[in-house]
Amino acid sequence: SNRGITSIKNNMFKNFKNLERLILRHNKIKSLDGKIFQGAKNLKYLDISYNFLKIIERKYFSECLSLEVFFATHNSIIEIKKNSFINSRNLNIVSFSYNPI
């Protein structure tokens, strides 16, 4: 976190099959590419708070089957696409606090 990251490329985490926790807080991320978390089937905890995201697309999390916790607080989110987390059946903590939605 807090690394000044502005973008993350598509399939960035494809080979991180054992990735369970990812914290991308306090960066400058404005958008995510397509299926950014493709292959991250064991990702359980994701925090993308304090960035500049505007839209949460369904395709971002389509393969996040193990996701349990998702934080996207303090962004600029104005839209969450329908069924964005439909495959994340274990998701039980979600926060979009401090967004304009």
N, C-alpha and C positions, 0 to 999 in steps of 0.2 A: 504494500500500500504506500501511498504518498511518493510515487516515483515519477510523476509528471507524464504518465502514459496518456497518449492522445488517441490511439487506436489499437485494435487487436485484430489481426488478420483471421480470415476464415480458416477453419480447421486447425487453429493454433494449438488446441489441446487434444488433437486426434490421437497422438501416441502416449497420452498421459492416462492410461487405463486405470491406474491405481489412485488417481487424484481424487481426494475426498473433500478437501477444504481449499477454497480459493477466495482470497481477500484482495479486492481491487479498489478499495476505499481511497478517497482523497486523491484522485487523478483528474485528468481532463478529457475523459472519454465522452465523446458526443454521440457516437452510434456504434453498434456492433455489426459485424459482417455476418450475413446469412446464418448458417448453422455453426456458429462459433464454438459451441460446446459439443459438436459431433464427436463421438467416441468417448466422451467423459461420462460413461454410464455409472460410475461409482461416486460421482460428485454428490456430496450430501449437504454441504454448506457453501453458500455463495453470497458474498457481500460486495455489491457494486454501488454502495452509498457514496455521497459527496462527489458526484461526477456531473455531467451535463446531458445525460440521456433524456430524450423526449418521448420515444415510443418503445414499448415492449412488444416485440413481434413474437408470434407463435413459433416460428422456425428456430428461434434462439434456443429454446429449451425442449425441443421435440424428443431429444435423446437423453434428457436428464431424468432417467427413470428412478434414481435413488435420492433425488433432491428432497431434503427435509426442511431446510432453513434457507430463506431467501430474503435479503435486505436490499432495498433500493431507495433508501431514504435520502433526502436532500439532493435530489436531482431536479430536472425540469420536465418530468413526465407529465404529458397531457393525454396520453392514450395507452391503454393496455388492450392489445388485440384479444378478441374472444378466443377462448380455449388455449391461451398461452401456456398453461401449465397442465394441460389435459393428461399428459403421460407421466406427470410427477405425482404419482398416487400416494407417496409417503410424505408429501409436503404438509407440514403442520404449523410452521411459523413463517409468516410473510409480513413485511412491512414496507409500505409506500409512503410513510409519513413525510411531511414537509415537501410535498410535490403539489403542483397546481391542479391535479386531477380532482 
